Amino acid sequence: MAISFLGEVIRTKQTKKVLKNIRKHWILIAFSTLTLLSLILVPIFNFIDLARHLKFLFFGLIFAFVLVETLNKKNEQEKALKLAGYGAMAFGIFSVIFNLLGYNIAHDLRLLGPLDAAVYLGYYLAPFFIYFSIKSFGKPTRKHILPAVILGLLIIATKSMGALGGTFLVLLAYLLKNYSRKILKNSLIKVILTIFTISIIAAIISTKVMPTLNTEYSSLDERGEIWKVSTELLKEPKNLLLGLGFGQFEHHYIENADQVLGKTPLDYHVIQPHNIFLLFTFHYGILGLAIIIFLITKVLIRLIKKEDVKEFDQIILFTLLYFFIHGLIDTPFFKNDMMILLLTYLSLGFSRKATN
């Protein structure tokens, strides 16, 4: 894709224009600069993890840059998202068939298709569920409602409580921002939202909290260990200032887990720290923590203070908000192609405004 884009730029003699536009991609430049600084300043121990992280970061940077440069009108960008949403729906249906045929079946029967974990599939489907859901609120037509329902059912099948709870919170926030008066005046809508809220809370308790109380292993138990070790690592000033190195968390976790926990951890092979603030801090140090706080703050300010945000811009911002919410407990960014989604939405949200 990058070669094709470069060839087209040269053929149409648009090189100067593209170079001039690079400044608007400050978010991509920031990620590239932070990564380069980390590689220069922090020792690398695990070169396999480094290569894996660099690969997905590079793909994400190129994809986001080419997309925004090629599709510089909002209607074009929205068509691209819609097309990607149909692709996500098709992949979700394929995943159902793949698992029903007996391939890559999870021990707890979660939908994961050919992927390594169900949470990855949930993360992948969630942005497009948000897209079609918001479109359904504005124009409740079959072409919006049907994909939203299918994607919602697929997310439920993944049993990813982060994806389910995160998308619900984001869509609830969208409804309150845009339809609060209608909701307050309509008792039926309030009852429906209350039922949904109770159902999701009950699902989270039954799938996450109860296993923690009744078994020796749960995902919350494992996260507790990861966060405990992470807290100990942050007590070292150098780790807070410069980070652990790009893609180097697993190495440091293996080195320190036994001593910090006083026992064998539930899992040694933990590539990322399951928290977006820890993730950016360990990758990039204090600058990484600063940039993620800055991005979250910018998204919240634009959603809270501005009342005239267009629907497409709201879709982008609320999807970023979803990434941040789910990122509090899961962070598949950098280690797989979820990085492409994150950088694409960040570019659409923070690059120079496209024309209508």
N, C-alpha and C positions, 0 to 999 in steps of 0.2 A: 504494500500500500504506500509506504513511504517513497519507494523508488518511482512508482507510478505518479505520485503527487509531484515529486521533484522533476520528473521528466516533463510533466504538463506545465509546470511553472517555467521551465527553461524554454519549452516550445512556444508558449504564449508571451514570452518576454516579461514575466511578472516578478522577476527575481527581486528587484528593488522594492516593489510594493510589499512582498512577503517579508523581506528583512525589516522594512519599516514597521510592519504590523507586529513584529516579535514582542515589542514592548507591552502590548496589551495582554500577552500571555504571561503576566508576572507570576501567576500562581505556579505555572509549569517551570518557570525560571527559578522560583524559590525552592521547589522540590529538587531540582537539578543541583542548585548551589549548595543546599544543605547536605545532599548526598555526597557531593565532591568534597566538602569540608570534612565530613565524617571519615571518608576514605583516607584523607590526608592526615588527620589528627589522631585517629583512634586505631589501635592495633587490630588486625584481622586474625581470628583463630580458625573459623570455620569457613573455608573458601567455597564449599558446596552450597551452604545456605546463602553466602554472599552472591554467588552466581545466580541462584534462584531468585533472590530479591531484585537484583539488578535487571534480570530478564523481564520480569513483570513490570517493573518501574519504567524501563525503556519502552516496552510495548504501549504502556498506558500513556506516556508522554507523547509518543509519536501519534497514537490514535486520536487523542484529545486535540492535539495541535492541528492535524489534518482535517478533523471534523469541523472545528470552529472556523478554520481558514476557508474550507470548501463551502460550507453551508453558513453563510454570513447573514441570512435572513431568518427571523424567528419562525416563520411558517415552514421554512425548509428544515430547520432544526427540530421542530415539532413532528414533522413527517418522519424524520429519521428516528425519533424516539418511539413513535407509534409503530414503525416497522420493526424496531428492536423489540418492542413489546410483543408483537405477534411472534417474533422469533423465540422469545422467552416462553411464551405459551406453548409453542410447538415443542420446544425442548422439554418443558414440564410434562407434556403428554407422552413424549417419547420416553421420559424417565419412568413414568408409570408402567408403560408396556415393558420396558427393560427389566424392571424389578419383578413384574408379574410373571415374566418368562423364567424367573429364577436366577437372574444375574445380579451379583453385587447386593445381596439382600442383607439389610442391617439386622442385628440381633433383636432390636426392639421394633422391627418392622416399620421404621421410618422411611419415607420416600427420599431417596438420595440419587437414584438413577446411576449413571456411571461415575459420579463424583466420589471424592474421598469421605465427605461428611455431609449430612443433611443440612447443616447450618449454611454450607456454601450455596446449596440450591435455594434455600430460603432467602439468603442475602441477594441472590441473583434475581429472583422473581419479585421481591418486594418493591423495588423502584417502579416497576411497570404495573404492579397492582395499584400502587399509589396514583400513577398516571391515569389509568382507566377509571379508577374510582372517582377521582376529582372531575374528570370529564363527564362521568355519569351524573354527578351532583348538578353540574351546569346544564348538560343536555342529556337527559335520561333516555337515550336511544339504544336499540339492540346492539349496535356496533361498539358501544362503550360498556354497556352493562354486562353483556355475555363474556367478554375477555376479563372484566373485573371479577366476575363470579368464578370463572375457571381458575384464574390465578390465585384467588382467595382460597379456594378448595385445595389447590396444590400446596400452598403455604401451610395450611392446616395439616396436610398429609406429611409434610416434613417434620412436624412436631417441634419446629423451632420456635420456642416461646419468645425468643428475642425478636424474630421476624414478625410473629403474630402480635405480640404486645407493642412493638415499636410502630408497626404500621397502624395499629388501632389508635395509639396516642397521637400520631401525626394527623390522621384523618379526623379525629375528634377535634384537634386544635384547628384544623382547616375549617370544619363546620362551625365552630364557635367564632372564628374570625369573620366568616362570611355570612353565616345564617343564624347568628345568635338570637336575634329577635324572633325569627320564625320558630326556633327551637323552644324558646321560653314560652311562647304562646300556644304551642301544640303539645298537649299532654301525651298523645300517642308516641310522638318522636322521643320525648323524654323517657317514656317507659321502655321503648326499644333500645335506646342508648344505655339505660340502666341495666337491662338484661344482658346486653353485649359486654358491658363492663364487668358484671358479676361472673359471667361465663368465662371470660378471659382470665380473671383473677383466680377462679377455681381451677382452670386448666394449668396455670402456672404453679399453683400450690400442689396439685396432684402429681405433676410431672417433674417438678424441680425441688420443692420444699420437702414433700413427704419422703422421697427417696433419701434425702439428706438425714432425716430423722430416723428412718427405719432400716437403712442398709449401711454397709461399710464403705460403699462407693457411690458417689453421685457427681454430676458435673459441677455442682456448687461446692462440694468438698474439694474437688481438684482446683477450682478457681481460688478457693480460700488459701490453698497451699501456694499457688502461683503468686497471689497478691502478697502473701506473707514474705516470700522470698524476695519479691520485687521491692517491698518496703525496706528490707534489709540492704539490698543493693543500692538503694537511693541514699542510704546513710553515708556512703562514700562520696565526698564532695566532687571528685573527678567524674564519677558516673552521672551525677546530676548536671554538671557543667557541660561535659562533652558527650555523654551517653555511653552505651556499651559497645557501639560500633554498628554499622549498618548490617542488619540481618544476623547479629551475633547474640541475641538473647538466649537461644537454646544452649549455647556453649556455657554461658555464665550460670544458667539455671542448673545445668548438670553439675557444674563445679561446686555450687553452693547449697543445693537443696538439702542434702543429707545433714549438713552441719546446722543449717538454720532451722529445719523442721525437727531435728533430733530423731528422725526415723526415715525409712525409705519412702520417697514420694509416690503418690498413686501413678504418676507417669513422669518419666525423665524427659521424654521427647516433646518438649513444649516450644514450638517455634516462636510464638508471640505471647505477650503477657495478658491477653484477654481484657484489655482496657485501653481505650484510645489515647488517654493522657499518658499512661505508662509507655504505650507503643511509641509515640512520637518523642518522648523523653529519652527512651533507651536507643532509639535510632539516631536522634540528632541532638540530644542534650537539651540545655535550657532554651535554645533557639527553637527546637522542635516543639517544646511545650508552649512557647510563646505563640508560635504560628497557629497551632490548633486552637488555642484559647481565642486568638484574634478571629479566626474563621468562624467559630461558633458564635462569638459575640456579634460579628457582622451579620450573620444569618438571622439571629434573634432580633437585632435592631431593625432590620429591613422588614421582618414579619410583624413586629409589634408596632413600630412607629408609623410605617407607611400604610395608608389605607387604600391607595390607588394602584397597588401592585397588580399587574396583568395576570391572567389565569396561568399562562405558560410559565411566567417568572415564579409564580407561587408554587407550581408543580416542582420546579427545580429547587427552590428554597426548602420546601417541605420534605423533599427527598433527601436533601443534605441533612436536614434536621433528623430524619430517620437514621441516616448513617451515624450521626453523632450519638443518638439515643441507644441504638443497638451496639454501638462501639463501646459503651460503658461495660458490656459483659462479653463481647465477642469482637475480635479484630482480625478478620481474614485478609485485610489489606496487605499489600506488599508480597505476601507469600504465594498468591495465586492471581488469576486474572480478574478478581474483584477490584484490583487496582485500576483497571481500565475504566470501570464504572465510576469509581470515586473521582478520578482525575477528569473524566468527561463531564460529570455533573459540576465539579468545582470550576472547570473552564467555562461551562455554560452560565454558571452563576456569577463568576467574578471577572471574566474577560470583558473587554469593552462592549457596551450594549450593542446587540445586533439590531438591524433595522426591522421595522414591522412590515 
